[in-house]
Amino acid sequence: MRTVLIIDDEEDLTFFVKANLELSGEYKVIIANNGRDGIKAAEHLKPDVVLLDIMMPQMDGLEVLAKLKKSIKTLSIPVVMLSAKGDDESKVYAASSYNEDYIVKPVQIEFLKEKLDQVLGLRE
């Protein structure tokens, strides 16, 4: 079973994604509702992959991504951006900060599973 950490402040979305991923029996999902809690969870729990929103209060996802990739504890954890921001500038910035993929919301759960499988397949 793979562990997915979702860092996103949208409770409806996180509930939907968690329920659907766990229903497949392939994933255990942990949710952090803000960037600070997400970084702490990533350091402590060492998930297999992080799904990270960009637009969050206090600390946005691009700042969280930068912190995750600068820390020796979390550097190797793949990060998939899951954001409503579909602009090229956000995608380029995320790519330059070493995210593994970028998915624009809303997302179909089957598409998300395919992307997670691709990212996790790269780690084995």
Number of C-alpha atoms within 10 A of each C-alpha: 9 15 17 23 25 29 29 25 19 13 12 9 15 20 12 11 19 19 14 16 18 16 11 10 10 12 18 18 21 18 20 20 17 22 26 15 13 23 20 14 18 23 17 11 13 17 20 21 23 28 23 29 29 23 17 17 12 9 13 17 25 21 13 20 25 16 17 25 18 12 12 10 13 21 16 14 20 23 28 24 28 25 21 14 17 13 9 9 10 16 19 13 12 23 14 10 18 17 22 20 18 22 20 14 14 10 14 9 13 11 11 17 17 11 17 23 11 13 18 16 9 10 11 5
